[in-house]
Amino acid sequence: MGAVRTLERISFELPGHVEGKVRHSWKLPDQKRLLVTTDRLSAFDRVLGLVQNKGQVLNQLAAWWFERTADIVPNHVIAVPDPNALIAVDATPLPVEVIVRARLTGSTDTAVLPRYKAGERLLYGYHLPDGIEDHGALPEPLITPTTKAEKGGHDRPTTVDEVASSGVIDPGMWTEIQKVALELFRRGTEIAAGAGFVLADTKYEFGLAPDGSLVIIDEMHTPDSSRFWAADSLEERLVNGLGPEAFDKEPIRLAMAAVGYRGEGTIPSLPDEVWATASARYVELYERITGLAFIPGAQPADERIRSNLAGWLDADAVPVSA
């Protein structure tokens, strides 16, 4: 991507380091956790590349959504000291990703569209009717959970009933999580519509705060965790057999699939303009959803992050080079 500056990783001498596909996190004193969101983009359970400004968009947009849904469920946010960093409650993640789908769409193995087109009608425990068009509306928003994979593995589809019977989450809490997820999705759908987007589906992650209470963690309603489509062009595009105009990472998934890549083997290179377009779409989504101008953080990002975090880190914690 030439001279484009992106944040691939950052390191601190702090305990409890966890490196996900997109985020790093570390334990802080007083049951807090530091999370730093990088510019890495993942799909097919692999990190595929870097998208300029992506980490900042995700971090700031998630914080915006958390603030506007706190009346539905508490979240893990304590402070946002840097565009790419979050100080959060050190919650224990629950072992299920809660995906809510309102449209028959997707391109991965866990998505509903490929399976529906292959003739399946029993999906995630739901019987779907015949005749739903590609990317068309489902009868109602559906919760389609997946189990979280170990690093390097693939998420596994499951069902609402299987989660309830497995015992991995307390049944009463699982009932509450489903109710909360659907309410969050309704709120997200309304706000997205006001900004000219269709929220096709999304992923929520929940955890337990140190006192055992339920909190939503990670991110929410971002272009990494959700599919956002331009509403004004959707009907015409579907009538003409075109896919939705996507403001998320689906174009990267489709570009990879177009050259034969679906998560196995060597990751192919994509043209620079594909990554640049993804960056522009992420920023546009942020601005339209929030109504705020996107102001890129100062570069180099790792130096800025260290400076902004100085007051939050333990005096004995010494930053190390990325």
C-alpha positions in Angstrom: 0.0 0.0 0.0 2.9 2.3 -0.7 3.5 5.1 1.8 0.2 4.6 3.6 0.8 4.4 7.3 -1.1 1.7 9.2 -0.9 0.1 12.6 -0.2 -3.6 12.4 0.8 -4.2 16.0 2.0 -2.6 19.2 3.5 -4.1 22.3 3.7 -3.2 26.0 5.4 -4.9 29.0 2.1 -5.6 30.7 0.6 -8.8 32.0 -2.2 -10.9 30.5 -1.5 -10.1 26.9 -4.0 -11.4 24.4 -3.6 -11.0 20.7 -6.6 -11.4 18.5 -6.9 -11.0 14.8 -7.5 -7.2 15.1 -7.0 -6.3 18.7 -4.3 -6.5 21.4 -5.3 -6.4 25.0 -3.4 -6.4 28.3 -4.4 -6.5 32.0 -4.3 -3.3 34.0 -4.6 -2.8 37.8 -8.0 -2.5 39.4 -9.8 -5.1 37.2 -9.3 -3.0 34.0 -8.0 -4.0 30.6 -6.3 -2.1 27.8 -7.4 -2.8 24.3 -5.7 -1.4 21.2 -7.4 -1.8 17.8 -5.0 -2.2 14.9 -5.6 -1.7 11.1 -5.5 -5.4 10.4 -8.5 -6.8 8.5 -9.6 -10.4 9.0 -11.9 -12.6 7.0 -12.1 -16.4 6.6 -10.6 -16.5 10.1 -7.3 -15.1 8.7 -5.6 -11.7 8.8 -5.7 -10.7 5.1 -4.1 -7.2 5.2 -4.1 -3.7 6.5 -6.6 -0.9 6.0 -5.6 2.6 6.7 -7.6 4.3 9.5 -9.6 1.1 10.1 -8.5 0.6 13.8 -9.4 4.2 14.6 -12.8 3.8 12.9 -13.6 0.6 14.8 -12.5 1.9 18.2 -14.3 5.3 18.0 -17.4 3.9 16.3 -17.8 1.1 18.8 -17.5 3.6 21.7 -20.2 5.7 20.0 -22.5 2.8 19.8 -21.8 1.6 23.3 -22.8 5.0 24.7 -26.0 5.0 22.7 -27.1 1.5 23.8 -26.1 1.6 27.5 -29.8 1.8 28.4 -30.2 -1.7 26.9 -27.2 -3.4 28.4 -24.1 -2.2 30.3 -20.9 -2.2 28.3 -17.2 -2.6 29.2 -16.1 0.9 28.3 -14.3 3.0 31.0 -12.5 5.5 28.8 -11.2 6.1 25.3 -7.8 7.8 25.9 -6.7 7.4 22.2 -8.4 7.0 18.9 -7.1 3.4 18.7 -7.2 2.5 22.4 -9.9 1.7 25.0 -9.7 1.2 28.7 -12.3 -1.4 29.6 -13.6 -3.5 32.4 -11.6 -6.7 32.5 -14.6 -8.9 31.7 -14.5 -12.7 31.1 -15.7 -13.4 27.6 -18.5 -15.8 27.1 -17.7 -18.6 24.7 -20.4 -17.9 22.1 -20.6 -15.2 19.4 -24.2 -13.9 19.1 -24.9 -13.2 15.4 -28.2 -11.5 14.5 -29.3 -11.7 10.8 -32.0 -9.8 9.1 -31.0 -10.7 5.5 -30.2 -13.8 3.5 -26.7 -12.9 2.7 -23.0 -13.7 3.2 -20.2 -15.5 1.5 -18.5 -17.5 4.2 -19.1 -21.1 5.3 -21.1 -19.9 8.3 -23.3 -17.5 6.3 -26.9 -18.3 5.4 -27.0 -17.4 1.7 -24.6 -20.1 0.3 -26.3 -22.8 2.3 -29.8 -21.6 1.3 -28.8 -21.6 -2.4 -27.4 -25.1 -2.0 -30.9 -26.2 -1.0 -30.8 -26.1 2.8 -33.9 -24.8 4.5 -33.1 -25.8 8.1 -30.4 -23.2 9.1 -29.3 -22.6 12.6 -32.4 -24.4 13.9 -34.8 -22.3 11.9 -37.0 -23.5 9.0 -36.7 -20.9 6.2 -39.4 -20.7 3.5 -38.7 -21.1 -0.2 -38.5 -18.1 -2.4 -36.2 -15.7 -0.5 -34.2 -13.8 -3.0 -30.4 -13.3 -2.6 -29.8 -10.6 0.0 -33.6 -10.5 0.7 -35.2 -9.9 4.1 -35.6 -12.9 6.4 -39.1 -13.4 7.9 -37.7 -11.7 11.1 -34.2 -11.1 12.6 -32.8 -14.4 13.7 -30.1 -15.2 16.3 -27.6 -17.6 14.7 -24.8 -18.2 17.3 -21.3 -19.6 16.6 -18.9 -21.1 19.1 -15.6 -19.2 19.3 -12.6 -20.9 17.7 -9.2 -21.3 19.2 -6.5 -19.2 17.5 -6.1 -20.4 13.9 -9.3 -22.4 13.9 -12.8 -21.7 12.5 -15.9 -20.6 14.3 -18.5 -23.4 14.4 -22.2 -22.7 13.7 -24.6 -23.8 16.5 -28.2 -23.1 17.4 -30.0 -21.2 20.2 -31.3 -24.5 21.6 -27.8 -26.1 21.5 -26.3 -23.2 23.5 -29.1 -23.5 26.0 -28.6 -27.3 26.4 -24.8 -27.3 26.3 -24.4 -25.5 29.7 -21.6 -23.3 28.4 -23.8 -20.3 29.4 -26.3 -20.3 32.3 -29.7 -20.8 30.7 -31.2 -17.8 32.4 -28.4 -15.6 31.2 -28.6 -17.0 27.7 -32.3 -16.1 27.6 -31.4 -12.5 28.7 -28.6 -12.4 26.1 -31.0 -13.2 23.3 -33.5 -10.6 24.4 -30.7 -8.0 24.7 -29.2 -8.9 21.3 -32.5 -8.4 19.5 -33.1 -5.1 21.2 -29.6 -3.9 20.3 -30.2 -5.0 16.7 -33.5 -3.0 16.6 -31.7 0.1 17.9 -28.9 -0.4 15.4 -31.3 -0.9 12.5 -33.2 2.3 13.4 -30.1 4.5 13.7 -28.5 2.9 10.5 -31.7 3.6 8.6 -31.6 7.3 9.6 -28.1 7.5 8.1 -29.1 5.8 4.9 -27.9 2.2 5.6 -29.5 -1.2 5.9 -28.0 -3.2 8.8 -28.1 -6.7 7.3 -26.5 -8.6 10.2 -24.1 -8.1 13.1 -22.1 -9.9 15.7 -22.2 -9.3 19.4 -19.8 -10.5 22.1 -20.8 -10.6 25.7 -18.8 -11.2 28.9 -19.1 -11.2 32.7 -17.9 -8.2 34.6 -15.8 -9.0 37.8 -19.1 -8.8 39.8 -20.7 -11.5 37.6 -23.0 -9.1 35.7 -23.6 -9.2 32.0 -21.8 -6.7 29.8 -21.3 -6.3 26.0 -17.6 -6.3 25.1 -15.3 -6.1 22.1 -17.1 -3.9 19.5 -20.6 -3.4 18.2 -22.2 -2.2 14.9 -18.9 -1.6 13.2 -18.1 -2.4 9.6 -16.0 -5.3 10.9 -18.7 -6.9 13.0 -21.7 -6.0 10.8 -22.8 -5.8 7.2 -24.0 -2.3 6.3 -25.5 -1.6 2.8 -26.4 1.6 1.1 -30.2 1.9 1.3 -30.8 4.2 -1.6 -29.2 1.8 -4.2 -30.3 -1.5 -2.7 -33.6 -2.2 -4.4 -32.3 -1.3 -7.9 -29.1 -3.3 -7.5 -31.0 -6.4 -6.3 -33.5 -6.1 -9.2 -30.5 -6.0 -11.6 -28.9 -9.1 -10.0 -26.1 -7.1 -8.4 -25.0 -7.4 -4.8 -25.6 -4.7 -2.3 -23.3 -1.6 -2.1 -21.4 -2.6 1.0 -19.8 -0.3 3.6 -18.0 -3.1 5.5 -15.4 -5.8 4.8 -17.5 -7.9 2.5 -15.9 -6.4 -0.6 -12.5 -7.7 0.6 -14.1 -11.1 1.2 -15.6 -11.1 -2.3 -12.3 -9.9 -3.9 -10.4 -12.7 -2.2 -13.1 -15.3 -3.2 -12.9 -14.0 -6.8 -9.3 -15.0 -7.0 -10.0 -18.4 -5.4 -9.1 -17.7 -1.8 -11.4 -18.8 1.0 -9.0 -19.1 3.9 -6.6 -21.9 3.0 -3.1 -21.6 1.7 -1.2 -18.5 0.7 -3.1 -15.2 1.0 -3.1 -13.5 -2.5 -2.3 -9.9 -3.1 -5.1 -7.5 -4.0 -4.7 -4.2 -5.9 -3.9 -1.2 -3.7 -7.2 0.5 -4.8 -9.2 -2.3 -3.3 -7.7 -1.6 0.1 -7.9 2.2 -0.4 -11.6 1.9 -1.3 -12.2 -0.2 1.9 -10.6 2.6 4.0 -12.7 5.3 2.4 -15.9 3.2 2.9 -15.0 2.7 6.6 -14.5 6.4 7.1 -17.7 7.3 5.2 -19.7 4.9 7.3 -18.3 6.4 10.5 -19.2 9.9 9.5 -22.7 9.2 8.3 -23.6 7.1 11.3 -22.2 9.4 13.9 -22.7 12.7 12.1 -19.1 13.6 13.1 -16.2 14.5 11.0 -13.5 11.8 11.0 -10.2 13.3 12.1 -7.3 10.8 11.6 -5.0 10.4 14.6 -1.5 11.7 14.5 1.2 9.5 13.0 3.1 7.4 13.8 0.2 5.8 15.6 2.3 3.7 18.0 4.1 6.8 19.4 0.8 8.7 19.8 -0.9 5.7 21.5 2.0 5.4 24.0 1.9 9.1 24.8 -1.9 9.1 25.3 -1.8 6.0 27.5 1.0 7.2 29.8 -1.4 8.3 32.5 -3.2 5.0 32.5 -0.3 2.6 32.7 1.3 1.3 35.9 4.5 3.1 36.8 6.3 -0.2 36.5 5.0 -0.9 33.0 7.7 -0.1 30.4 6.5 0.2 26.7 8.6 -1.8 24.3 9.0 -1.4 20.5 6.4 -2.7 18.2 
